[in-house]
Amino acid sequence: MSEHGTWRRVSPDARRFLRGRTAALTRLGGWSLLESAHTFLTGYGVARALDDGFLAGRTGVGLGWLVVAGLGALLGAFALRGVFAALADLVEPLRDGLVRRAVRHALDRAVADPSRAADAGAVSRLTQQTEMARDSFAGIVLTARSFVFTAVGALVGMAALAPVLLLVVLPPLLLGLGLFLATLRPMAGVQRDSLDTDEALSRRVGEVGEGLRDIVACGGAARTTPGVERLIRAQERLTGRLARWAAVRTVALGAAGRLPVIALLVATPWLLDRGVTAGTLVGALTYLVQALLPALHALMTALGSAGTRLLVVLERFREPEPPPSQAPKAPAPAQPPPPGPASAAELRDVTFAYGPRAAPVLEHLDLVVRPGEHLAVVGPSGIGKSTLTALLAGLLSPDRGTVLVAGAAAHGDRDASRPDPRRTLLPQQAYVFTGTVRENLTHLCPAGRPPDDARVGEAVAALGMGGLVERLGGLDGAVVPRRLSQGECQQLALGAAHLSPAPLLLLDEATCHLDPRTEARAEQALAARPGTLVVVAHRISSAARADRVLVLDGTRAVCGTHEELPARSPLYRDLVGLWNGTGEV
């Protein structure tokens, strides 16, 4: 795809992003106008200091104009401080949005095809490419803004001194820019090929890493190594091509940066014959050497490296599109739905220890969680409650025994870092990110089927979050995680769990920062939604609301209702006896 094709695909997203941040752009433009004034005063002050001051024999006037030029420098420094503050309001939301998009693409890909290998290229997008996009975007905005407003100040200054100066300076300046722009398309192509190879290498290394033990055991290193080496050599060749184009860009940069100065010097006799003064010529030279050419150099450097890199990287964050040659498939004949699993989750003779010589945390545990059931898990700190939820979430695999979720292996051969639409795990530290309230509440939903506002409003009302959502500015209000309490973060995470389509919710002390009343309302709302709820409880009141309670006591486990367990479990009887109304276990 050409660079123009890339820009056509990226530009709608870019326009939407910038339209949503008009306030930050306005502040940026306002501060940049002060830089134009600084540029104007620099050259104009020098010209007036010579013509009206020193060359006219009036030293005081000349010094006064130099003071004016110096005050312009102070004005520019003051403006630069405001520029960086406004720049942060543009750059950080871009990075946050790209991270969310990369995660959503990876989740949608895994949901659409659970048997597909994990997308190792998503790791590159989440780490290297998001940081590359943020840094490139910041550099382009900063340098493009500086060039535009510096050029305005310099060209207005030269026109104010002598309009004929523009006839001398502008043609070579535009010629140098044209030579430079001619290098952008081939550089963009090399950048794109380099990133394609980087993602392919990341995927290949990930595949080799997953099967490294089998490769060594079967003697397959000789067949595996060439594929990786081929990608490494390709990346090396592309790096060399990129360096060569960078050299061509440097030549173009030299032409654009030197030709205007040479043209001005060559045209000096002609300009003097037409009444242009020596001070005016020095002022024009000051505009070129001290303002316009440094800004041009920075702009061309940013566009030549960061600009092409940004276009290529942003293309990778576009929503995936189906190939146009593929016609929509006819709907398959309706088939009766397969029978649902007999259990939402099941542990069969499960034993788990953190290390081959460590004492088991869970030993010979059997448990069946029925579809639609509300199960509470209680026990002393460190007894294995979080280990149990990690096993159900597929984050850990048992040393012995089997863990099933919806009739299939909870972990098995799956990559534990990949999402699983069968379940959602909420840990004690709630995940809340910079974005809108809506985005924080719906990020666990499929990207192509987001819930409408009515559905989101039902979840907010069910969880009693109306006050929090209103205080944050409604569903489109901004969420800044550092400004929220831990309890407010947990409420937003619970709202996301309520809207999640996962049939199994796992809450690992996900309500520990809520007061008992808010916790009770949240658990009741989550238990009422379609699906199964497993709660690691830190209050006996939470256990009392559950259909059944699992008591972990060492490697022993007892399961029953809140009413019958005191007679069966001494630990549970003690916990209930210690409950003094605060509900703390």
C-alpha positions as CSV (number, residue, x, y, z in Angstrom):
1,M,0.0,0.0,0.0
2,S,1.3,3.5,-0.9
3,E,1.8,6.2,1.7
4,H,-1.2,8.0,0.2
5,G,-3.3,4.9,0.7
6,T,-2.1,4.6,4.3
7,W,-3.0,8.2,5.0
8,R,-6.5,7.8,3.4
9,R,-7.1,5.0,5.9
10,V,-5.6,6.7,8.9
11,S,-6.9,10.3,8.3
12,P,-10.6,9.7,9.4
13,D,-9.4,8.4,12.8
14,A,-7.0,11.3,13.0
15,R,-9.7,13.9,12.3
16,R,-12.0,12.3,14.9
17,F,-9.2,12.3,17.5
18,L,-8.3,16.0,16.8
19,R,-12.0,17.1,16.7
20,G,-12.4,15.8,20.2
21,R,-9.5,17.8,21.6
22,T,-10.2,21.3,20.2
23,A,-9.6,22.9,23.6
24,A,-6.0,21.5,23.8
25,L,-5.4,22.5,20.2
26,T,-6.7,26.0,20.9
27,R,-4.3,26.3,23.9
28,L,-1.5,25.0,21.8
29,G,-2.1,27.6,19.1
30,G,-2.4,30.4,21.5
31,W,1.0,29.7,23.1
32,S,2.5,29.2,19.7
33,L,1.4,32.7,18.6
34,L,3.7,34.1,21.2
35,E,6.5,32.2,19.5
36,S,5.6,34.0,16.2
37,A,6.0,37.3,18.1
38,H,9.4,36.2,19.4
39,T,10.6,35.3,15.9
40,F,9.3,38.6,14.5
41,L,11.0,40.6,17.1
42,T,14.4,38.8,16.8
43,G,15.1,39.7,13.1
44,Y,13.2,43.0,13.1
45,G,15.0,44.2,16.3
46,V,18.4,43.4,14.7
47,A,17.6,45.3,11.5
48,R,16.3,48.4,13.3
49,A,19.2,48.3,15.7
50,L,21.6,48.6,12.7
51,D,19.7,51.0,10.4
52,D,18.2,53.3,13.0
53,G,20.8,52.9,15.7
54,F,24.4,51.9,15.2
55,L,24.9,52.7,11.5
56,A,23.1,56.1,12.1
57,G,25.4,57.0,14.9
58,R,22.7,56.6,17.6
59,T,24.1,53.9,20.0
60,G,21.3,54.3,22.5
61,V,18.6,53.5,19.9
62,G,20.6,50.5,18.7
63,L,20.9,49.1,22.2
64,G,17.2,49.7,22.8
65,W,16.3,47.6,19.7
66,L,18.6,44.8,20.9
67,V,16.8,44.9,24.3
68,V,13.5,44.5,22.4
69,A,15.0,41.5,20.5
70,G,16.2,40.0,23.9
71,L,12.7,40.5,25.4
72,G,11.4,38.5,22.4
73,A,13.6,35.6,23.5
74,L,12.2,35.7,27.0
75,L,8.7,35.7,25.5
76,G,9.5,32.6,23.4
77,A,10.8,30.8,26.5
78,F,7.6,31.6,28.4
79,A,5.5,30.4,25.5
80,L,7.5,27.1,25.2
81,R,6.5,26.3,28.8
82,G,2.8,26.5,27.9
83,V,3.3,24.6,24.7
84,F,4.6,21.5,26.5
85,A,1.7,21.6,28.9
86,A,-0.8,21.7,26.1
87,L,1.1,19.0,24.2
88,A,0.6,16.5,27.0
89,D,-3.2,16.8,26.7
90,L,-2.8,15.6,23.1
91,V,-0.2,12.9,23.4
92,E,-1.3,10.8,26.4
93,P,-4.9,10.3,25.2
94,L,-3.5,9.0,21.9
95,R,-1.3,6.4,23.7
96,D,-4.2,5.3,26.0
97,G,-6.5,4.9,23.0
98,L,-4.0,2.8,21.0
99,V,-3.4,0.5,24.0
100,R,-7.1,-0.1,24.4
101,R,-7.5,-0.7,20.6
102,A,-4.6,-3.2,20.6
103,V,-6.0,-5.1,23.6
104,R,-9.5,-5.1,22.0
105,H,-8.2,-6.5,18.7
106,A,-6.3,-9.3,20.4
107,L,-9.3,-10.2,22.5
108,D,-11.7,-10.1,19.5
109,R,-9.3,-12.3,17.6
110,A,-9.1,-14.8,20.4
111,V,-12.9,-14.9,20.9
112,A,-13.5,-15.3,17.2
113,D,-11.1,-18.3,17.0
114,P,-10.2,-19.8,20.3
115,S,-8.1,-22.5,18.6
116,R,-5.9,-19.9,17.0
117,A,-2.4,-19.4,18.3
118,A,-1.8,-16.4,20.5
119,D,-1.2,-13.2,18.6
120,A,2.4,-12.5,19.5
121,G,2.3,-9.4,17.2
122,A,-0.1,-7.8,19.7
123,V,2.8,-7.7,22.2
124,S,4.8,-5.6,19.8
125,R,1.8,-3.3,19.3
126,L,1.2,-3.0,23.0
127,T,4.8,-2.2,23.9
128,Q,7.1,-1.0,21.2
129,Q,4.6,0.4,18.7
130,T,2.4,2.3,21.1
131,E,5.4,4.1,22.6
132,M,6.7,4.6,19.0
133,A,3.4,6.2,18.0
134,R,3.3,8.4,21.1
135,D,6.8,9.7,20.7
136,S,6.4,10.2,17.0
137,F,3.1,12.1,17.4
138,A,4.6,14.3,20.0
139,G,7.6,15.1,17.9
140,I,5.6,15.9,14.8
141,V,3.1,18.1,16.6
142,L,5.9,20.0,18.4
143,T,8.1,20.5,15.3
144,A,5.3,21.2,12.8
145,R,3.7,23.7,15.1
146,S,7.1,25.3,15.7
147,F,7.9,25.5,11.9
148,V,4.5,27.0,11.0
149,F,4.5,29.7,13.6
150,T,8.2,30.4,13.2
151,A,7.8,30.7,9.4
152,V,4.8,33.1,9.9
153,G,6.9,35.3,12.2
154,A,10.0,35.2,9.9
155,L,8.1,35.8,6.6
156,V,6.0,38.6,8.1
157,G,9.2,40.1,9.5
158,M,11.0,40.0,6.1
159,A,7.9,41.4,4.4
160,A,7.8,44.2,7.0
161,L,11.5,45.0,6.3
162,A,11.5,44.7,2.5
163,P,8.9,42.5,0.5
164,V,11.5,41.9,-2.2
165,L,13.4,39.6,0.2
166,L,10.6,37.0,-0.2
167,L,11.3,36.8,-3.9
168,V,14.9,35.8,-3.1
169,V,14.3,33.4,-0.1
170,L,11.1,31.6,-0.9
171,P,12.0,29.8,-4.3
172,P,15.1,27.9,-2.9
173,L,13.3,27.2,0.3
174,L,10.3,25.6,-1.6
175,L,12.8,23.7,-3.8
176,G,14.5,22.1,-0.9
177,L,11.2,21.1,0.7
178,G,10.1,19.5,-2.6
179,L,13.3,17.4,-2.7
180,F,12.8,16.3,0.8
181,L,9.1,15.4,0.3
182,A,10.1,13.1,-2.6
183,T,11.9,10.8,-0.1
184,L,8.9,10.3,2.2
185,R,7.0,7.7,0.1
186,P,10.0,5.2,-0.3
187,M,10.9,5.7,3.4
188,A,7.3,4.9,4.4
189,G,7.5,1.7,2.4
190,V,10.7,0.6,4.0
191,Q,9.3,1.4,7.5
192,R,6.2,-0.6,6.7
193,D,8.2,-3.6,5.6
194,S,10.4,-3.3,8.7
195,L,7.4,-3.4,11.0
196,D,5.9,-6.3,9.1
197,T,9.1,-8.3,9.6
198,D,9.3,-7.3,13.2
199,E,5.8,-8.6,13.9
200,A,6.6,-11.8,11.9
201,L,9.8,-12.3,13.9
202,S,7.9,-11.7,17.2
203,R,5.3,-14.3,16.2
204,R,7.9,-16.9,15.1
205,V,10.0,-16.5,18.3
206,G,6.8,-16.9,20.3
207,E,5.9,-20.1,18.5
208,V,9.4,-21.5,19.0
209,G,9.4,-20.5,22.7
210,E,6.1,-22.3,23.3
211,G,7.4,-25.5,21.7
212,L,11.1,-25.2,22.7
213,R,11.0,-28.3,24.9
214,D,9.5,-30.5,22.2
215,I,11.9,-29.0,19.6
216,V,14.9,-30.0,21.6
217,A,13.5,-33.4,22.6
218,C,12.7,-34.2,19.0
219,G,16.0,-32.8,17.5
220,G,14.1,-30.2,15.5
221,A,16.5,-27.3,16.0
222,A,18.1,-27.7,12.6
223,R,14.7,-27.3,10.9
224,T,13.5,-24.5,13.2
225,T,16.6,-22.2,13.2
226,P,16.7,-21.3,9.5
227,G,13.2,-19.7,9.7
228,V,14.2,-17.5,12.5
229,E,17.5,-16.6,10.9
230,R,15.8,-15.7,7.7
231,L,13.6,-13.2,9.4
232,I,16.6,-11.7,11.3
233,R,18.6,-11.3,8.0
234,A,15.5,-9.7,6.4
235,Q,15.3,-7.2,9.3
236,E,19.0,-6.5,8.9
237,R,18.6,-5.7,5.2
238,L,15.7,-3.4,5.8
239,T,17.6,-1.6,8.5
240,G,20.4,-1.0,5.9
241,R,17.8,0.3,3.3
242,L,16.4,2.6,5.9
243,A,19.8,4.0,6.7
244,R,20.4,4.7,3.0
245,W,17.2,6.6,2.6
246,A,18.1,8.5,5.7
247,A,21.3,9.5,4.0
248,V,19.3,10.8,0.9
249,R,17.1,12.7,3.3
250,T,20.1,14.3,4.8
251,V,21.2,15.5,1.4
252,A,17.8,17.0,0.8
253,L,17.9,18.6,4.2
254,G,21.2,20.2,3.4
255,A,19.8,21.6,0.2
256,A,16.8,23.1,1.9
257,G,18.8,24.5,4.7
258,R,21.6,26.1,2.7
259,L,20.2,27.3,-0.6
260,P,18.1,30.2,0.9
261,V,21.2,31.5,2.7
262,I,23.3,31.2,-0.5
263,A,20.6,32.8,-2.6
264,L,20.4,35.8,-0.2
265,L,24.2,36.3,-0.3
266,V,24.4,36.0,-4.1
267,A,21.5,38.5,-4.4
268,T,23.0,41.0,-2.0
269,P,24.4,43.4,-4.7
270,W,21.1,43.3,-6.6
271,L,19.2,44.0,-3.3
272,L,21.5,46.9,-2.4
273,D,21.0,48.5,-5.8
274,R,17.2,48.5,-5.1
275,G,17.5,50.3,-1.8
276,V,17.6,47.4,0.6
277,T,19.7,48.6,3.6
278,A,22.5,46.7,5.3
279,G,20.4,46.4,8.5
280,T,17.6,44.8,6.5
281,L,19.9,42.3,5.0
282,V,21.3,41.4,8.4
283,G,17.8,41.1,9.8
284,A,16.8,38.8,6.9
285,L,19.9,36.7,7.5
286,T,19.0,36.5,11.2
287,Y,15.5,35.3,10.3
288,L,17.0,32.5,8.1
289,V,19.9,31.4,10.3
290,Q,18.4,31.9,13.8
291,A,14.8,31.0,13.2
292,L,13.5,29.6,9.9
293,L,16.3,27.2,9.0
294,P,16.6,25.6,12.5
295,A,12.8,25.1,12.5
296,L,12.9,23.7,9.0
297,H,15.7,21.3,9.9
298,A,13.6,20.1,12.9
299,L,10.5,19.7,10.8
300,M,12.2,17.7,8.0
301,T,14.0,15.5,10.5
302,A,10.6,14.8,12.3
303,L,8.7,14.1,9.1
304,G,11.5,12.0,7.6
305,S,11.7,9.7,10.6
306,A,8.8,10.1,13.0
307,G,6.2,11.0,10.3
308,T,6.6,8.0,8.1
309,R,7.0,5.8,11.2
310,L,3.7,7.2,12.7
311,L,1.7,6.5,9.5
312,V,2.9,3.0,9.3
313,V,2.3,2.3,13.0
314,L,-1.2,3.8,13.1
315,E,-2.1,1.6,10.1
316,R,-1.6,-1.4,12.4
317,F,-4.1,-0.2,14.9
318,R,-6.9,0.2,12.3
319,E,-10.0,-2.0,12.7
320,P,-9.5,-5.2,10.7
321,E,-11.4,-5.2,7.5
322,P,-12.6,-8.2,5.6
323,P,-11.0,-8.7,2.1
324,P,-13.3,-7.0,-0.5
325,S,-13.1,-10.1,-2.7
326,Q,-14.9,-12.3,-0.2
327,A,-18.7,-12.3,-0.6
328,P,-20.8,-12.7,2.5
329,K,-21.4,-16.3,3.3
330,A,-25.0,-17.6,3.2
331,P,-26.3,-18.3,6.7
332,A,-25.9,-21.9,7.8
333,P,-29.1,-23.9,8.4
334,A,-30.4,-23.5,11.9
335,Q,-29.2,-26.3,14.2
336,P,-30.6,-27.1,17.6
337,P,-28.3,-25.7,20.3
338,P,-26.0,-28.3,21.9
339,P,-26.8,-29.3,25.5
340,G,-25.2,-27.1,28.1
341,P,-22.5,-28.4,30.4
342,A,-23.7,-30.1,33.6
343,S,-21.5,-27.8,35.6
344,A,-20.3,-24.2,35.3
345,A,-17.0,-25.2,36.9
346,E,-15.6,-28.4,38.3
347,L,-12.5,-29.5,40.1
348,R,-11.7,-33.2,40.2
349,D,-9.2,-34.5,42.7
350,V,-7.1,-31.3,42.3
351,T,-3.8,-30.8,44.1
352,F,-1.7,-27.7,43.7
353,A,1.6,-26.5,45.3
354,Y,3.8,-23.6,44.5
355,G,6.9,-25.6,43.8
356,P,7.9,-29.3,43.7
357,R,9.0,-29.3,47.4
358,A,6.4,-26.9,48.8
359,A,3.5,-28.1,50.9
360,P,0.2,-28.4,48.8
361,V,-2.1,-25.4,49.0
362,L,-5.0,-27.5,47.8
363,E,-5.0,-31.3,48.0
364,H,-7.5,-33.8,46.5
365,L,-10.1,-31.1,46.2
366,D,-13.4,-32.0,44.5
367,L,-15.9,-29.3,43.8
368,V,-18.8,-28.9,41.4
369,V,-20.3,-25.4,40.8
370,R,-23.7,-25.6,39.2
371,P,-24.8,-23.2,36.4
372,G,-26.5,-20.1,37.9
373,E,-25.1,-20.9,41.4
374,H,-23.7,-18.3,43.8
375,L,-20.8,-19.8,45.7
376,A,-18.8,-18.0,48.4
377,V,-15.3,-19.1,49.4
378,V,-14.0,-18.4,52.9
379,G,-11.0,-19.3,55.0
380,P,-8.0,-17.7,56.7
381,S,-5.6,-15.5,54.8
382,G,-3.1,-17.5,52.7
383,I,-5.2,-20.6,52.8
384,G,-5.6,-20.9,49.0
385,K,-8.7,-18.9,48.1
386,S,-6.9,-16.8,45.5
387,T,-5.2,-20.0,44.2
388,L,-8.6,-21.6,43.7
389,T,-9.8,-18.6,41.6
390,A,-6.6,-18.6,39.6
391,L,-7.1,-22.3,38.8
392,L,-10.7,-21.6,37.7
393,A,-9.5,-18.6,35.6
394,G,-6.8,-20.7,33.9
395,L,-4.0,-18.6,35.3
396,L,-2.6,-21.7,37.0
397,S,-2.7,-25.4,36.1
398,P,-3.1,-28.1,38.8
399,D,-0.2,-30.5,39.7
400,R,-2.7,-33.3,39.7
401,G,-6.4,-33.6,38.8
402,T,-8.6,-31.7,36.4
403,V,-10.1,-28.2,36.4
404,L,-13.1,-27.7,34.0
405,V,-15.0,-24.6,33.0
406,A,-18.2,-25.0,31.0
407,G,-17.1,-28.6,30.4
408,A,-13.7,-27.8,28.9
409,A,-10.2,-27.7,30.4
410,A,-9.7,-24.4,32.3
411,H,-6.1,-24.3,31.3
412,G,-5.0,-27.2,29.2
413,D,-2.8,-26.2,26.2
414,R,-4.1,-22.6,26.2
415,D,-1.8,-19.6,26.7
416,A,-2.8,-18.4,30.2
417,S,-2.4,-14.8,29.0
418,R,-5.1,-15.2,26.3
419,P,-8.6,-14.1,27.1
420,D,-11.3,-16.7,27.5
421,P,-15.0,-15.7,26.9
422,R,-16.2,-18.4,29.4
423,R,-15.1,-16.4,32.5
424,T,-14.2,-13.0,33.9
425,L,-11.8,-12.6,36.9
426,L,-11.9,-9.5,39.1
427,P,-8.9,-9.3,41.4
428,Q,-8.6,-7.2,44.5
429,Q,-6.8,-4.4,42.6
430,A,-9.4,-3.2,40.3
431,Y,-8.4,-2.4,36.7
432,V,-9.5,1.1,35.7
433,F,-7.9,3.1,32.9
434,T,-7.8,6.6,31.5
435,G,-10.8,7.0,29.3
436,T,-14.5,7.6,29.5
437,V,-16.9,6.1,32.0
438,R,-18.5,4.2,29.2
439,E,-15.2,2.7,28.0
440,N,-14.4,1.5,31.5
441,L,-17.8,-0.1,31.9
442,T,-17.9,-1.8,28.5
443,H,-14.3,-2.8,27.8
444,L,-15.1,-6.5,28.6
445,C,-17.8,-6.6,26.0
446,P,-17.2,-7.7,22.4
447,A,-16.0,-4.7,20.3
448,G,-18.5,-5.3,17.6
449,R,-21.5,-5.6,20.0
450,P,-21.2,-2.9,22.6
451,P,-24.2,-2.6,24.9
452,D,-26.5,0.4,24.3
453,D,-27.0,3.2,26.9
454,A,-30.1,1.6,28.3
455,R,-28.3,-1.6,29.1
456,V,-25.4,0.3,30.6
457,G,-27.9,2.3,32.6
458,E,-29.5,-0.8,34.0
459,A,-26.2,-2.1,35.2
460,V,-25.4,1.2,36.8
461,A,-28.7,1.3,38.6
462,A,-28.5,-2.3,39.7
463,L,-25.1,-1.7,41.3
464,G,-26.1,1.6,42.9
465,M,-23.4,3.5,40.9
466,G,-25.6,6.3,39.8
467,G,-24.0,8.9,42.1
468,L,-20.5,7.9,41.1
469,V,-21.3,8.1,37.3
470,E,-23.1,11.4,37.8
471,R,-20.1,12.9,39.7
472,L,-17.7,11.8,36.9
473,G,-19.8,13.6,34.3
474,G,-22.1,10.8,33.0
475,L,-21.2,8.0,30.7
476,D,-19.0,10.3,28.5
477,G,-17.3,11.8,31.5
478,A,-13.5,11.3,31.9
479,V,-12.0,8.7,34.2
480,V,-8.6,9.6,35.7
481,P,-7.6,6.6,37.9
482,R,-5.4,8.5,40.2
483,R,-8.3,10.7,41.2
484,L,-10.5,7.8,42.3
485,S,-10.6,6.0,45.6
486,Q,-10.0,2.3,45.7
487,G,-13.7,1.7,46.4
488,E,-14.7,3.8,43.4
489,C,-12.3,1.8,41.2
490,Q,-13.8,-1.4,42.4
491,Q,-17.3,-0.1,41.6
492,L,-16.4,0.6,38.0
493,A,-14.7,-2.8,37.7
494,L,-17.9,-4.4,39.1
495,G,-19.9,-2.5,36.5
496,A,-17.7,-3.9,33.7
497,A,-18.2,-7.4,35.1
498,H,-22.0,-7.0,35.2
499,L,-22.0,-6.0,31.5
500,S,-19.5,-8.8,30.6
501,P,-21.1,-11.6,28.6
502,A,-18.9,-14.2,30.4
503,P,-21.2,-16.8,32.1
504,L,-18.8,-17.3,35.0
505,L,-17.7,-14.4,37.2
506,L,-14.8,-14.9,39.7
507,L,-14.5,-12.2,42.4
508,D,-11.3,-12.5,44.3
509,E,-12.0,-10.0,47.2
510,A,-13.1,-7.6,44.5
511,T,-15.4,-5.7,47.0
512,C,-12.9,-5.4,49.9
513,H,-12.8,-1.6,49.7
514,L,-16.6,-1.2,49.7
515,D,-18.8,-0.7,52.7
516,P,-21.0,-3.6,53.7
517,R,-24.2,-2.1,52.2
518,T,-22.6,-1.3,48.9
519,E,-21.0,-4.7,48.8
520,A,-24.3,-6.5,49.5
521,R,-26.0,-4.6,46.7
522,A,-23.2,-5.4,44.2
523,E,-23.2,-9.1,45.0
524,Q,-26.9,-9.3,44.8
525,A,-26.9,-7.6,41.4
526,L,-24.1,-9.8,40.1
527,A,-25.8,-12.9,41.4
528,A,-29.1,-11.9,39.6
529,R,-27.4,-11.6,36.2
530,P,-27.5,-14.7,34.0
531,G,-24.5,-16.9,34.8
532,T,-22.6,-18.2,37.8
533,L,-20.9,-16.2,40.6
534,V,-17.9,-17.3,42.7
535,V,-16.9,-14.9,45.4
536,V,-13.9,-15.0,47.6
537,A,-15.5,-13.5,50.7
538,H,-13.8,-11.4,53.4
539,R,-17.1,-10.9,55.3
540,I,-19.3,-13.6,56.7
541,S,-22.3,-11.5,55.6
542,S,-21.1,-12.1,52.0
543,A,-21.1,-15.9,52.7
544,A,-24.6,-15.7,54.2
545,R,-26.0,-14.3,50.9
546,A,-24.5,-17.2,48.8
547,D,-26.4,-20.4,47.7
548,R,-23.4,-22.4,49.1
549,V,-20.2,-21.7,50.9
550,L,-16.9,-23.5,50.4
551,V,-14.7,-23.4,53.6
552,L,-11.0,-23.9,53.1
553,D,-9.2,-25.1,56.2
554,G,-5.6,-26.2,55.5
555,T,-5.9,-28.9,52.8
556,R,-9.4,-29.8,54.0
557,A,-12.5,-28.3,52.3
558,V,-16.1,-28.4,53.4
559,C,-19.0,-27.2,51.2
560,G,-22.6,-26.5,52.3
561,T,-25.1,-23.8,53.0
562,H,-24.6,-21.0,55.5
563,E,-27.1,-22.6,57.8
564,E,-25.7,-26.1,57.9
565,L,-21.9,-25.4,57.9
566,P,-21.5,-24.3,61.6
567,A,-22.4,-27.9,62.5
568,R,-20.0,-29.4,60.0
569,S,-17.0,-27.0,60.1
570,P,-15.4,-25.9,63.4
571,L,-13.6,-23.1,61.5
572,Y,-16.8,-21.8,60.0
573,R,-18.5,-22.0,63.4
574,D,-15.6,-19.9,64.9
575,L,-15.9,-17.4,62.0
576,V,-19.6,-16.9,62.5
577,G,-19.0,-16.6,66.3
578,L,-16.4,-13.9,65.8
579,W,-18.7,-11.9,63.4
580,N,-19.6,-8.8,65.4
581,G,-21.7,-7.1,62.9
582,T,-19.0,-5.6,60.8
583,G,-19.0,-8.8,58.7
584,E,-15.2,-9.2,58.7
585,V,-14.0,-12.8,58.5
